[in-house]
């Protein structure tokens, strides 16, 4: 299995939410070019192919999913 680097703690965490598209973008450090791996349920992990370093996460439909979960309770 290939190595994947996931940081334990990163002080420079950036995020941006596109309310119209209902997409949350989370970047470790400054946003940069990366490949995306769809891990299901609207979650895409962004990583640097050469190093295997995870550099971000994109969550699609996050508000809709949260509201749906809140309604269940």
N, CA, C and O atoms as CSV, one atom per row, in Angstrom:
chain,resi,resn,atom,element,x,y,z
A,1,UNK,N,N,0.834,-1.173,0.000
A,1,UNK,CA,C,0.000,0.000,0.000
A,1,UNK,C,C,0.885,1.246,0.000
A,1,UNK,O,O,1.892,1.295,0.707
A,2,UNK,N,N,0.514,2.238,-0.784
A,2,UNK,CA,C,1.287,3.470,-0.864
A,2,UNK,C,C,1.070,4.328,0.374
A,2,UNK,O,O,0.019,4.272,1.011
A,3,UNK,N,N,2.085,5.123,0.702
A,3,UNK,CA,C,2.007,5.992,1.876
A,3,UNK,C,C,1.163,7.222,1.585
A,3,UNK,O,O,1.200,7.778,0.487
A,4,UNK,N,N,0.415,7.627,2.575
A,4,UNK,CA,C,-0.365,8.855,2.524
A,4,UNK,C,C,0.005,9.653,3.760
A,4,UNK,O,O,-0.031,9.132,4.875
A,5,UNK,N,N,0.361,10.914,3.566
A,5,UNK,CA,C,0.732,11.751,4.696
A,5,UNK,C,C,-0.474,12.557,5.148
A,5,UNK,O,O,-1.046,13.323,4.374
A,6,UNK,N,N,-0.853,12.380,6.400
A,6,UNK,CA,C,-1.933,13.151,6.996
A,6,UNK,C,C,-1.351,13.823,8.230
A,6,UNK,O,O,-0.855,13.156,9.138
A,7,UNK,N,N,-1.413,15.130,8.254
A,7,UNK,CA,C,-0.838,15.870,9.365
A,7,UNK,C,C,-1.672,15.706,10.625
A,7,UNK,O,O,-2.901,15.683,10.567
A,8,UNK,N,N,-0.999,15.592,11.762
A,8,UNK,CA,C,-1.717,15.470,13.027
A,8,UNK,C,C,-2.338,16.804,13.425
A,8,UNK,O,O,-3.462,16.842,13.926
A,9,UNK,N,N,-1.616,17.888,13.206
A,9,UNK,CA,C,-2.137,19.210,13.541
A,9,UNK,C,C,-1.501,20.221,12.599
A,9,UNK,O,O,-0.299,20.178,12.336
A,10,UNK,N,N,-2.307,21.106,12.111
A,10,UNK,CA,C,-1.817,22.133,11.206
A,10,UNK,C,C,-2.383,23.462,11.659
A,10,UNK,O,O,-3.598,23.643,11.743
A,11,UNK,N,N,-1.495,24.380,11.945
A,11,UNK,CA,C,-1.917,25.697,12.415
A,11,UNK,C,C,-2.539,26.528,11.300
A,11,UNK,O,O,-3.396,27.370,11.568
A,12,UNK,N,N,-2.130,26.312,10.079
A,12,UNK,CA,C,-2.557,27.144,8.964
A,12,UNK,C,C,-3.668,26.457,8.171
A,12,UNK,O,O,-3.460,26.030,7.036
A,13,UNK,N,N,-4.825,26.359,8.770
A,13,UNK,CA,C,-5.970,25.730,8.131
A,13,UNK,C,C,-6.862,26.831,7.555
A,13,UNK,O,O,-7.268,27.746,8.272
A,14,UNK,N,N,-7.162,26.739,6.271
A,14,UNK,CA,C,-7.992,27.732,5.601
A,14,UNK,C,C,-9.272,27.071,5.103
A,14,UNK,O,O,-9.280,25.894,4.744
A,15,UNK,N,N,-10.346,27.843,5.089
A,15,UNK,CA,C,-11.597,27.299,4.581
A,15,UNK,C,C,-12.375,28.397,3.875
A,15,UNK,O,O,-12.209,29.588,4.141
A,16,UNK,N,N,-13.226,27.952,2.971
A,16,UNK,CA,C,-14.099,28.859,2.237
A,16,UNK,C,C,-15.391,28.094,1.962
A,16,UNK,O,O,-15.368,26.924,1.580
A,17,UNK,N,N,-16.513,28.774,2.164
A,17,UNK,CA,C,-17.800,28.140,1.933
A,17,UNK,C,C,-18.507,28.871,0.804
A,17,UNK,O,O,-18.687,30.087,0.870
A,18,UNK,N,N,-18.909,28.146,-0.229
A,18,UNK,CA,C,-19.681,28.683,-1.339
A,18,UNK,C,C,-21.144,28.362,-1.051
A,18,UNK,O,O,-21.610,27.250,-1.296
A,19,UNK,N,N,-21.858,29.358,-0.527
A,19,UNK,CA,C,-23.239,29.131,-0.106
A,19,UNK,C,C,-24.149,28.775,-1.273
A,19,UNK,O,O,-25.026,27.922,-1.140
A,20,UNK,N,N,-23.946,29.418,-2.407
A,20,UNK,CA,C,-24.796,29.146,-3.571
A,20,UNK,C,C,-24.667,27.703,-4.037
A,20,UNK,O,O,-25.663,27.061,-4.369
A,21,UNK,N,N,-23.442,27.197,-4.061
A,21,UNK,CA,C,-23.204,25.821,-4.505
A,21,UNK,C,C,-23.275,24.818,-3.347
A,21,UNK,O,O,-23.307,23.609,-3.579
A,22,UNK,N,N,-23.300,25.311,-2.107
A,22,UNK,CA,C,-23.293,24.479,-0.906
A,22,UNK,C,C,-22.076,23.550,-0.901
A,22,UNK,O,O,-22.189,22.328,-0.811
A,23,UNK,N,N,-20.902,24.195,-1.003
A,23,UNK,CA,C,-19.640,23.453,-1.021
A,23,UNK,C,C,-18.677,24.106,-0.025
A,23,UNK,O,O,-18.472,25.319,-0.050
A,24,UNK,N,N,-18.093,23.287,0.850
A,24,UNK,CA,C,-17.101,23.742,1.812
A,24,UNK,C,C,-15.725,23.262,1.341
A,24,UNK,O,O,-15.504,22.070,1.124
A,25,UNK,N,N,-14.814,24.218,1.192
A,25,UNK,CA,C,-13.444,23.916,0.787
A,25,UNK,C,C,-12.536,24.119,1.995
A,25,UNK,O,O,-12.533,25.196,2.591
A,26,UNK,N,N,-11.780,23.112,2.358
A,26,UNK,CA,C,-10.835,23.199,3.472
A,26,UNK,C,C,-9.449,22.919,2.902
A,26,UNK,O,O,-9.234,21.914,2.225
A,27,UNK,N,N,-8.502,23.832,3.188
A,27,UNK,CA,C,-7.133,23.660,2.701
A,27,UNK,C,C,-6.166,23.691,3.870
A,27,UNK,O,O,-6.329,24.473,4.806
A,28,UNK,N,N,-5.167,22.840,3.807
A,28,UNK,CA,C,-4.081,22.855,4.775
A,28,UNK,C,C,-3.002,23.733,4.165
A,28,UNK,O,O,-2.400,23.380,3.150
A,29,UNK,N,N,-2.765,24.864,4.782
A,29,UNK,CA,C,-1.860,25.852,4.195
A,29,UNK,C,C,-2.588,26.589,3.087
A,29,UNK,O,O,-3.814,26.539,2.994
A,30,UNK,N,N,-1.831,27.267,2.258
A,30,UNK,CA,C,-2.431,27.989,1.136
A,30,UNK,C,C,-2.975,26.992,0.124
A,30,UNK,O,O,-2.350,25.963,-0.135
A,31,UNK,N,N,-4.147,27.294,-0.455
A,31,UNK,CA,C,-4.669,26.393,-1.499
A,31,UNK,C,C,-3.635,26.231,-2.621
A,31,UNK,O,O,-2.986,27.196,-3.023
A,32,UNK,N,N,-3.495,25.008,-3.116
A,32,UNK,CA,C,-2.526,24.736,-4.179
A,32,UNK,C,C,-3.054,23.642,-5.100
A,32,UNK,O,O,-4.048,22.977,-4.805
A,33,UNK,N,N,-2.364,23.477,-6.218
A,33,UNK,CA,C,-2.762,22.452,-7.173
A,33,UNK,C,C,-2.672,21.079,-6.524
A,33,UNK,O,O,-1.706,20.765,-5.828
A,34,UNK,N,N,-3.686,20.275,-6.761
A,34,UNK,CA,C,-3.712,18.931,-6.190
A,34,UNK,C,C,-4.704,18.081,-6.967
A,34,UNK,O,O,-5.574,18.597,-7.668
A,35,UNK,N,N,-4.559,16.794,-6.835
A,35,UNK,CA,C,-5.513,15.860,-7.412
A,35,UNK,C,C,-6.610,15.603,-6.389
A,35,UNK,O,O,-6.403,15.792,-5.191
A,36,UNK,N,N,-7.762,15.177,-6.857
A,36,UNK,CA,C,-8.865,14.883,-5.961
A,36,UNK,C,C,-9.247,13.422,-6.025
A,36,UNK,O,O,-9.268,12.814,-7.096
A,37,UNK,N,N,-9.548,12.864,-4.864
A,37,UNK,CA,C,-10.022,11.480,-4.778
A,37,UNK,C,C,-11.392,11.508,-4.120
A,37,UNK,O,O,-11.521,11.883,-2.954
A,38,UNK,N,N,-12.406,11.112,-4.861
A,38,UNK,CA,C,-13.769,11.077,-4.342
A,38,UNK,C,C,-13.878,9.896,-3.396
A,38,UNK,O,O,-13.752,8.745,-3.813
A,39,UNK,N,N,-14.115,10.184,-2.106
A,39,UNK,CA,C,-14.208,9.105,-1.129
A,39,UNK,C,C,-15.661,8.812,-0.752
A,39,UNK,O,O,-15.933,8.095,0.210
A,40,UNK,N,N,-16.576,9.372,-1.519
A,40,UNK,CA,C,-17.987,9.081,-1.336
A,40,UNK,C,C,-18.725,10.083,-0.477
A,40,UNK,O,O,-18.125,10.843,0.284
A,41,UNK,N,N,-20.027,10.070,-0.613
A,41,UNK,CA,C,-20.935,10.915,0.151
A,41,UNK,C,C,-20.586,12.400,0.055
A,41,UNK,O,O,-20.737,13.145,1.023
A,42,UNK,N,N,-20.125,12.818,-1.109
A,42,UNK,CA,C,-19.847,14.227,-1.343
A,42,UNK,C,C,-18.534,14.725,-0.778
A,42,UNK,O,O,-18.333,15.936,-0.682
A,43,UNK,N,N,-17.633,13.833,-0.403
A,43,UNK,CA,C,-16.336,14.225,0.151
A,43,UNK,C,C,-15.227,13.909,-0.846
A,43,UNK,O,O,-15.126,12.798,-1.366
A,44,UNK,N,N,-14.400,14.919,-1.094
A,44,UNK,CA,C,-13.268,14.756,-2.007
A,44,UNK,C,C,-12.003,15.145,-1.256
A,44,UNK,O,O,-11.891,16.268,-0.765
A,45,UNK,N,N,-11.052,14.223,-1.166
A,45,UNK,CA,C,-9.766,14.493,-0.531
A,45,UNK,C,C,-8.819,15.000,-1.613
A,45,UNK,O,O,-8.681,14.385,-2.670
A,46,UNK,N,N,-8.166,16.135,-1.334
A,46,UNK,CA,C,-7.207,16.702,-2.278
A,46,UNK,C,C,-5.796,16.361,-1.793
A,46,UNK,O,O,-5.472,16.525,-0.617
A,47,UNK,N,N,-4.965,15.885,-2.722
A,47,UNK,CA,C,-3.623,15.445,-2.341
A,47,UNK,C,C,-2.622,15.743,-3.457
A,47,UNK,O,O,-2.986,15.879,-4.626
A,48,UNK,N,N,-1.353,15.841,-3.063
A,48,UNK,CA,C,-0.259,16.038,-4.009
A,48,UNK,C,C,0.179,14.652,-4.475
A,48,UNK,O,O,0.610,13.826,-3.670
A,49,UNK,N,N,0.066,14.406,-5.763
A,49,UNK,CA,C,0.347,13.069,-6.287
A,49,UNK,C,C,1.775,12.619,-6.002
A,49,UNK,O,O,1.994,11.475,-5.604
A,50,UNK,N,N,2.732,13.490,-6.198
A,50,UNK,CA,C,4.145,13.127,-6.061
A,50,UNK,C,C,4.505,12.691,-4.638
A,50,UNK,O,O,5.284,11.756,-4.454
A,51,UNK,N,N,3.939,13.367,-3.634
A,51,UNK,CA,C,4.313,13.095,-2.245
A,51,UNK,C,C,3.254,12.322,-1.460
A,51,UNK,O,O,3.554,11.762,-0.406
A,52,UNK,N,N,2.024,12.287,-1.960
A,52,UNK,CA,C,0.936,11.644,-1.225
A,52,UNK,C,C,0.416,12.499,-0.077
A,52,UNK,O,O,-0.381,12.032,0.737
A,53,UNK,N,N,0.864,13.745,-0.011
A,53,UNK,CA,C,0.463,14.649,1.071
A,53,UNK,C,C,-0.973,15.134,0.879
A,53,UNK,O,O,-1.321,15.645,-0.185
A,54,UNK,N,N,-1.795,14.977,1.898
A,54,UNK,CA,C,-3.161,15.485,1.867
A,54,UNK,C,C,-3.093,16.988,2.113
A,54,UNK,O,O,-2.526,17.436,3.110
A,55,UNK,N,N,-3.681,17.771,1.189
A,55,UNK,CA,C,-3.608,19.223,1.287
A,55,UNK,C,C,-4.981,19.880,1.384
A,55,UNK,O,O,-5.075,21.103,1.492
A,56,UNK,N,N,-6.038,19.086,1.347
A,56,UNK,CA,C,-7.353,19.692,1.464
A,56,UNK,C,C,-8.477,18.692,1.400
A,56,UNK,O,O,-8.288,17.501,1.152
A,57,UNK,N,N,-9.663,19.233,1.637
A,57,UNK,CA,C,-10.884,18.439,1.638
A,57,UNK,C,C,-11.994,19.314,1.080
A,57,UNK,O,O,-12.121,20.479,1.457
A,58,UNK,N,N,-12.792,18.761,0.192
A,58,UNK,CA,C,-13.944,19.458,-0.366
A,58,UNK,C,C,-15.187,18.675,0.040
A,58,UNK,O,O,-15.274,17.469,-0.189
A,59,UNK,N,N,-16.146,19.369,0.645
A,59,UNK,CA,C,-17.390,18.733,1.090
A,59,UNK,C,C,-18.555,19.333,0.323
A,59,UNK,O,O,-18.866,20.514,0.474
A,60,UNK,N,N,-19.191,18.522,-0.493
A,60,UNK,CA,C,-20.286,18.963,-1.357
A,60,UNK,C,C,-21.617,18.685,-0.669
A,60,UNK,O,O,-21.844,17.589,-0.155
A,61,UNK,N,N,-22.498,19.689,-0.663
A,61,UNK,CA,C,-23.815,19.531,-0.074
A,61,UNK,C,C,-23.800,19.498,1.442
A,61,UNK,O,O,-24.678,18.886,2.051
A,62,UNK,N,N,-22.826,20.140,2.063
A,62,UNK,CA,C,-22.649,20.039,3.510
A,62,UNK,C,C,-23.820,20.637,4.282
A,62,UNK,O,O,-24.277,20.037,5.256
A,63,UNK,N,N,-24.312,21.794,3.876
A,63,UNK,CA,C,-25.430,22.416,4.590
A,63,UNK,C,C,-26.681,21.539,4.494
A,63,UNK,O,O,-27.377,21.319,5.486
A,64,UNK,N,N,-26.947,21.055,3.309
A,64,UNK,CA,C,-28.109,20.187,3.093
A,64,UNK,C,C,-28.027,18.934,3.974
A,64,UNK,O,O,-29.019,18.530,4.580
A,65,UNK,N,N,-26.856,18.332,4.040
A,65,UNK,CA,C,-26.670,17.118,4.843
A,65,UNK,C,C,-26.810,17.405,6.332
A,65,UNK,O,O,-27.402,16.611,7.063
A,66,UNK,N,N,-26.273,18.531,6.785
A,66,UNK,CA,C,-26.396,18.889,8.190
A,66,UNK,C,C,-27.850,19.150,8.570
A,66,UNK,O,O,-28.320,18.670,9.601
A,67,UNK,N,N,-28.555,19.903,7.747
A,67,UNK,CA,C,-29.961,20.179,8.020
A,67,UNK,C,C,-30.786,18.899,8.060
A,67,UNK,O,O,-31.661,18.745,8.912
A,68,UNK,N,N,-30.507,17.985,7.139
A,68,UNK,CA,C,-31.206,16.705,7.113
A,68,UNK,C,C,-30.938,15.926,8.406
A,68,UNK,O,O,-31.851,15.322,8.969
A,69,UNK,N,N,-29.702,15.939,8.868
A,69,UNK,CA,C,-29.346,15.245,10.101
A,69,UNK,C,C,-30.010,15.907,11.303
A,69,UNK,O,O,-30.493,15.212,12.197
A,70,UNK,N,N,-30.043,17.225,11.340
A,70,UNK,CA,C,-30.684,17.948,12.451
A,70,UNK,C,C,-32.178,17.653,12.519
A,70,UNK,O,O,-32.745,17.556,13.608
A,71,UNK,N,N,-32.807,17.511,11.378
A,71,UNK,CA,C,-34.258,17.227,11.337
A,71,UNK,C,C,-34.577,15.843,11.908
A,71,UNK,O,O,-35.667,15.621,12.436
A,72,UNK,N,N,-33.634,14.924,11.799
A,72,UNK,CA,C,-33.829,13.570,12.329
A,72,UNK,C,C,-33.907,13.587,13.856
A,72,UNK,O,O,-34.535,12.717,14.459
A,73,UNK,N,N,-33.281,14.559,14.465
A,73,UNK,CA,C,-33.179,14.591,15.946
A,73,UNK,C,C,-34.310,15.287,16.584
A,73,UNK,O,O,-34.359,15.391,17.809
